[in-house]
């Protein structure tokens, strides 16, 4: 009978001692973690309407309109003008052919001709 009482006392004290130990560990100071440096956010490109609309008039007009946009802006070039694609598109970025048009990121300023 005495063993049963001791076991009962041990079981009744057991969970509370575990609980006290868990609470003590929870209150310990967390290790000093260095914050991670923020990741560089890629620049967001815009759609350059002046260049794309300039191709409706002429290739020269589109070239003049490049001043209104910045490097990396998305432009639409007619596929029938491969020279304009070669001059105006950034070949390090994705270039997509959509029917009669080419969609690409603009290189600005224009590459120097040789």
N, C-alpha and C positions, 0 to 999 in steps of 0.2 A: 504494500500500500504506500509505503514511504517513497519507493521508486516511482510509482505512478504520480505522486504529488510533485516530485522533483522534475519528472518529464513534463508534466503539465505546466509547471512553473517555467521550465526552459522554453517550451513552445510559446507560452504567452509572452515571455520576454524577448524571444528570438526575433519575431517580425519587427518589434519596435526598435530593437538595437540595429537591425538592418536599415530600417527607415531613418534612424538618427544618423547612421553612417552615410547613407545616400544624401541626406540633406546637408551634411557637412561637406561632402564632395561637391555638391551643387553650388555651395557658397564660396568655394575656393575661387581665386582669381583665374580668369582665363589667360592663356599665354598671350603675350603681346604680339599680335599678328600685324605685319606690315601691310598697309593697303596696296592693292595692285594698281599700277599706273593705268590711267585710262587709255583705251585703245584709240588709235587714230581713226577717225571716221572718214571714209572716202568722200571725196567731194561729190556733191550732187550736181548732175548736169541738167541743163535746161534744154528746151526745144528752141532752136534758133529759127524762128519764122522768117526774118528778113532774108537770110541766105536761101532758104528753101523756096520762098516766094520769088526771089530774084531770078531763079532758073526759069520761071514762066516767061520772063522777058528775054533774058540772054545770059550766057555764061559770064560775060563781063559785068553785068549788073549784079550777079550773085557774088562775084569777087569783091566788088565795091562794098557790098552789104556786110562783108565779114567783119568790118570795124564795129558793128553793132552787137557782136556776139563775143563770147570768150572761148578759150580752149576747152575742149571736152563737151561742148554743147552738141546736142544731137541735131543732125541735118538730114534732109532728104534730097538726093541728087538723082536726076534722070539717068538711067543706065545707058542711054545713048551717048552720054558724054563721059567716056572712061578717063579722059585727061583730067576732068574736074575731080573725079573720084581719086585719082592718083595724087593730085595736089592738095585736096581738102580733107581727106580722111586720115585719121590716126590709125595706122596699121597695127599698133600695139593693142588696140581695143577691138571689140567685135564689130564686124561689118556684115550686114544682112541684105540680101537681094530679095526684094518684094515686087514681083511682077516687073513692071517697067521702071522701077525705082531702086535706089540703093540707100540704105539707112546706115549712118555711121556717126562716130564722134569726130568733131571737127578739130583739125590741127590749126592752131593760131599762134603766132602769125604764119602765113603761108611759107612752105619750104622754099628756099632759094632755088631758082632754076639754074642748071649748069650750062 
